[in-house]
Amino acid sequence: MHNYFTPSNCIVNDDKIVGLINWEMAGYSGWKTAGEVHRQIRCPQREHFAKANVSEEKLRDIM
């Protein structure tokens, strides 16, 4: 797992993540923890975007 996943560690091109940097904090946390983190990242929730300045149309595209 990356263990320091923030927007500043994402390389983005054309609104798509194309790379991740700063892996020095990475480590293995077990399959259960890795699965939970994966679901949180791959399955966005509406409340994750509560403070984002995103149109309803863009939010539907994300979801």
Buried (B, 14 or more C-beta within 10 A) or exposed (E): BBEBBEEEBEEEEEEEEEEEEEEEEEEEEEEEEEEEBEEEEEEEEEEEBEEEEEEEEEEEEEE
